[in-house]
């Protein structure tokens, strides 16, 4: 139980560090993309290395051209209690590599949460984006093409990179600002803070359980010791085989 409490304490510190990076990223001036995310070195369809943990959620700036032919729709995403799609579009940089840019959230078309929306066109020509570095999401992306567009449930960058005709950076950018301005149909995707207080509660819970276990053991041991100390010969069960046979009267 103590070890489980220590594990939750470690998770508390890790989540607290993530929340601090999120808050710091909102306040900082943007830095060039390459200062946060290493450049990919493989060929087309490959993903570059993931950024270091302390580089996630910092603000970056990059300039390139959107590739409107390889838009990715991320389904099942919720913003303000509504389920819709997040739209990722590769931004092709001057060196021929690309970074996936999450341009924002849009609602589905009429017909249900899975109905593909009308995606606002990406601005042509050179575009400058500012946003926060977001690490690739864990788990299989299960990328598929539906109605001419790539769809996935998770932003797993390595799987998405396999569908692209160029090397892709190992993290994506959550858009904050864009020049030319982004289409107003997009809703900004908020960065949720990790629930670190929940982990701290688990720490207290496990350590209380550990203390209760030690207290309970001590209480039971003391009670058992007192019981044994109070036992007399008369209280002990007698060996019936050693007893003399009962006398019988005529």
N, C-alpha and C positions, 0 to 999 in steps of 0.2 A: 504493500500500500504506500509506503514511503517512496519507493521507486516510481510508482505511478504518479504520485504527487510531484516528484521532481521532473518527470516527463512533461506533465501539464505546465509546470513552471517554465520549462524551456520553451514550450509552445507559446506561453504568454509573452515571454521576452521576444520571441521571433515575430509574433503578430504585432506587438507594440512597435518594433522597429519598422515593420511595413507601414503601419499607420503614420509614423513620423515621416517616412519618405514620401507618402502621399501628400501630407500637409506641406512639407518642404517644397515639393514639386509645384504646388499651386503658387508659391511665393517667388520662386526663383526665375531668373532670366533664362531664356532658352539657350542651349549650347548646340553646336553642330552635331548632327546625327552620329557621326563616326566617333565622337567623344564618349558616347554612351553604348553604342552597339557595334561590335566588330564587323568589318566588311566581310561578306561571303567570299570564299576563295575557290569554291567548286564551280562546276559547269552549270548549264541550264538545268532547271529542275531540282537544284540542290538548295539547302538552307544553310546559312552561316551559323557560327557559334552563338549560343545564347549570351545575353549580357550578364555581367556580374550582378549579384543580388543588390548591391548598393547603387547600381545604375538604373534599376527599374523605377518607374514613376517619375523620373526627372523630366523636365521639359526640354525638347529638342526642336531643331528647325532643319528643314530639308527642302530642296528645290528640285523639281523634275517635271515630268509629264505623266498624267494619268493614263493608264492602259484600260480603256473602256471595254475592251474585248474580254477581259478576264476578271470581271466583277464577281465577288463572292458574297452570297447571301447567307447570313448566319441566322437560322430560324430559332423560334422558341425563346426569344430574348424579351425580358420584361422591363419596361420603363413606366413609372407612375402607374403600376398595377395593370398595365396593358401589355399583351403579348404581341410581338411583331418580329421584325427582322433588323439586324445590324448589317450595314453595307460596308464591305471591305473592297478597296480598289487599289491595285498596285501602283505605286508612284515610281516610275522608271527614272533613275538618276543619270547624270551625265556619263558615268563610267559604264553604263549598261546593266548595272545591278538594280534591284528594286526593293522597296520596303512596302509592306502592306499598311494601308492607312484606313482606320475605322472612321468613316465619314459621318457616322451617326446612326440613329434608329428611325425607322419608319414603320407605320402600321401596315398590316396585311391588306390585300385587296378584299372587297366584299366577297363573302363566301366561306370565311373561316380563318383560323389562325395560320393555316398552312398555305393559304392562297398567296401566290407570289405577287408582290406589290409592283407598282410602276416606280422604277428607280429613277430619280432625277439624274439627268445627264451630268457627267463630270465635265468641268470646264476644259475647253481645248487649250492647247499651248502650254507655256511654262506656268507652273503653279508653285507657290511657296506655302508650306504647311508648318504649323507649330502644334505640338501636342506632347503627350506624355508617353514614355516608353512603357509598353505592357508586355510582360513575358508571355511566351507561348503557353496556351492552356494545356493541362495534362489530359491524357486519355486519347483514344483514337478519334480522329476527325470524321471518318466515314464520308469522305468527300464524294459527291455524285453530281452529275450534270442533269438538270431538270429544266425543261422548257428553254434550253439554250444557255442556262446560267449555272454556274457552280453553286452548290448548296452544301452546307455542313451544319452540324449541331454545336461543334466546339472549334475554337480558333487554334487548331494545332498547326503551327507554322510549318513544320517539316512535311506534313501530309499535303498542305496547300501548295507548298513550293514545288512538289512533284508535278503539279498541273500547270506550272508557269514556264514560259520559254526563255527564262533568264534566271540567274542566281538571285536568291531572296535573302534578305537580312533575317537573322534568327529571332527577331521580336517584331511586334507590330506597334504602330503609333496610334494612340487614341486622340483624335483631332480635337483641338481647342479653337484654333483660328486658321484661316486660309485666305490667301490672296491670289486670284479673285475670290470674293466672298462665297461661302458655301450656300447651297440652296436652302431657303428657310423651311422647306418641308422636312429637313432632318431635325431630330431632337438630339441634343447632346447626351452622350452616354455617361452617366455618373460613375465615378470610381468609388465603390463601396468600401468602407473601412472594415477591417477584420474585427470580429467580436472577441477582443482579447480579454474582456472582463469575464466572459464565460469560462475561459481557461483558468483564470485566477480563482473563480468559484470552485472549479474542480480540484484545484490545489488544496484549498481549505477543506473540501469534502473528504479527500483521501487522507489527509493528515489527521482530521478528526476521527475518521474510522480507525486509523492506526493507533491513536491515543486511546480510543474506546476499547480496542482489542487488548492493549496492554493493561488497562485498568480492569477490564473484565477478567483477564487471566489472573491478575493479582487477587481480585476479590474472591474468585472461585477457589484459588489455591489456599487463601487464608481460611475460608469457610471449611474446606476439606481438612486442613490441618487442625482446626479447632474441634471438628467432629471426631477425628482420630484420637486426639488428646483426651477426649472425654469418654472414651470407650473403656469399660471395666470388664473383669473376667465374667461377671454375671451377665453382661450385655452380649458377650461373644456366644455364638451358637455352640452347643455342646456336642461332643461326639457320641452319638447314640450307641455305638458299638461298645464303648467303654463303660456305659452305665450298667450297674447290676440289674439283673432281671427283677421285675417287680414281684414282691411277695404276694402269695395268695393265701387267703384265710380259708380254713376248713368250713 
